[in-house]
Amino acid sequence: MESKRNPLAVWIMRINLACGVLSGTAMLLMMVVGTADIVGSNLDKIGLPSKPIPAAFEFMATMMVAVVFLAISLAQSRRNHIQVGLVMSLLPAGYRKAFEIFHHLLGATLFGLIAWFGWHGGLHSFRVGEFAPGLINYPIWPARLVLAFGASLMTVQCLLDVASVFSARFACEDKQSHPEARLG
């Protein structure tokens, strides 16, 4: 009998999937704006006035943060990050478990620190109305808050991964679909 998934794991997986969709949408917007900016900047080559998109660079930087930090926890939950499977397969089962716990705790610590400082910087940026000066004063705080949110979600995902070492109920995905599950 298959154990029922923990409600927290189900809820986090839904958030991960929604953030993955937002990440893909940000990538699509980057492609559209980038293409439009390149085309607009080169209209003078066909005899039309050049019309680059104002603040396109700042927009691309903001969307890049969204692409990376909104998708990172989804990739973690699906075990899509680069892994050293050969080393893990050579370890005895007990050491594999300990190494996996250490690995997830280290990730939670790193992303927890990024989230902590990200929230501090993002909220300060929002309070002072920080922006990138230019033809259009482009706000910086949304990217900072997205970074903080994405790092927070990754921290929670890493902690769920620690719990999933002890109980499959906390796994966000079916462990049989992951390469390391086939090694042991």
C-alpha positions in Angstrom: 0.0 0.0 0.0 1.4 3.4 -1.0 1.6 5.9 1.8 -0.3 9.2 1.3 1.7 12.3 0.6 2.1 14.8 3.3 -0.1 17.8 2.7 2.8 20.2 3.1 4.7 18.4 0.4 1.7 18.5 -1.9 1.2 22.2 -1.2 4.9 23.0 -1.9 4.8 21.0 -5.1 1.9 23.0 -6.3 3.7 26.3 -5.5 6.8 24.9 -7.3 4.8 24.1 -10.4 3.1 27.6 -10.4 6.5 29.2 -10.0 7.8 27.0 -12.8 5.1 28.4 -15.1 5.9 31.9 -14.0 9.5 31.2 -14.7 8.7 30.0 -18.2 6.5 33.0 -18.8 9.4 35.3 -17.8 11.6 33.5 -20.3 9.0 34.0 -23.0 8.7 37.7 -22.2 12.5 38.0 -22.3 12.6 36.5 -25.8 9.8 38.8 -27.0 11.3 42.0 -25.5 14.8 41.1 -26.6 13.7 40.4 -30.2 11.6 43.6 -30.3 14.6 45.6 -29.0 17.0 44.1 -31.5 14.6 44.6 -34.4 13.8 48.2 -33.2 17.4 49.1 -32.8 18.3 48.0 -36.3 15.4 49.6 -38.2 17.8 52.2 -39.5 19.5 49.6 -41.7 16.3 49.4 -43.8 15.8 53.2 -43.9 13.4 53.5 -41.0 14.1 55.4 -37.8 15.7 53.3 -35.1 13.3 52.7 -32.1 15.0 50.6 -29.3 12.8 49.7 -26.4 13.5 51.9 -23.3 14.7 50.0 -20.2 14.9 46.7 -22.1 18.2 45.9 -20.4 16.7 46.5 -16.9 13.7 44.4 -17.8 15.9 41.6 -19.0 17.8 41.6 -15.7 14.6 41.5 -13.7 13.2 38.6 -15.8 16.5 36.7 -15.5 16.2 36.7 -11.7 12.6 35.5 -12.1 13.6 32.7 -14.5 16.3 31.4 -12.2 14.9 31.8 -8.7 11.3 30.9 -9.5 12.3 27.6 -11.1 15.2 26.4 -8.9 13.0 24.7 -6.3 11.0 22.9 -9.0 14.2 21.5 -10.4 15.3 20.5 -6.9 12.0 18.7 -6.2 12.4 16.8 -9.4 16.1 16.1 -8.8 17.1 17.8 -12.1 20.2 19.5 -10.7 23.6 18.1 -11.5 24.5 15.2 -9.3 27.5 12.9 -8.7 25.7 9.6 -9.1 28.9 7.5 -9.5 30.2 8.5 -6.1 26.9 7.9 -4.4 26.5 4.5 -6.0 29.9 3.4 -4.5 28.9 4.3 -0.9 27.1 1.8 1.4 23.4 2.6 1.9 23.9 4.1 5.4 26.6 6.5 4.1 24.4 7.4 1.1 21.6 8.4 3.5 23.9 10.5 5.7 25.5 12.1 2.6 22.0 12.9 1.2 20.9 14.5 4.5 24.1 16.5 4.7 23.7 17.6 1.1 20.1 18.8 1.7 21.0 20.5 4.9 23.9 22.3 3.2 21.5 23.5 0.5 18.9 24.6 3.0 21.6 26.6 4.9 22.9 28.3 1.7 19.5 29.2 0.4 18.3 30.1 3.8 21.1 32.7 4.0 20.3 34.0 0.5 16.6 34.2 1.5 17.4 36.0 4.8 19.6 38.7 3.2 17.3 38.8 0.1 14.2 39.6 2.2 16.2 42.2 4.2 17.5 43.8 1.0 14.2 43.4 -0.9 12.1 45.0 1.7 14.6 47.9 2.2 14.6 48.4 -1.6 10.8 48.5 -1.6 10.6 51.0 1.3 13.1 53.4 -0.3 11.7 52.9 -3.8 15.0 51.8 -5.3 15.2 52.1 -9.1 17.7 51.9 -11.9 18.1 55.4 -13.3 17.7 55.8 -17.0 15.3 57.0 -19.7 12.7 55.2 -17.6 13.4 54.8 -13.9 13.0 51.0 -13.6 12.2 49.7 -10.1 14.7 47.2 -8.7 12.7 45.9 -5.7 10.5 43.4 -7.6 13.6 41.4 -8.7 15.0 41.5 -5.1 11.7 40.3 -3.7 11.4 37.5 -6.3 15.0 36.4 -5.4 14.0 36.3 -1.7 10.8 34.4 -2.4 12.6 31.9 -4.7 15.4 31.3 -2.2 12.8 30.8 0.6 11.0 28.3 -1.4 14.2 26.5 -2.2 15.0 26.4 1.5 11.7 24.8 2.3 12.2 22.3 -0.6 15.6 21.3 0.8 14.1 20.8 4.3 11.4 18.6 2.7 14.1 16.7 0.9 15.7 16.0 4.3 12.3 14.7 5.6 11.9 12.6 2.5 15.1 10.7 3.3 13.2 9.4 6.4 9.7 9.1 4.9 8.5 8.9 1.3 5.4 10.9 2.4 7.5 14.1 2.2 8.8 13.4 -1.3 7.4 15.9 -3.7 7.8 13.5 -6.6 7.8 9.7 -7.1 11.3 8.6 -6.0 11.2 5.7 -8.5 11.4 8.3 -11.3 14.8 9.6 -10.0 18.1 8.2 -11.2 19.5 7.8 -7.6 16.5 5.7 -6.6 17.6 3.1 -9.2 21.2 2.9 -7.9 20.1 1.5 -4.5 
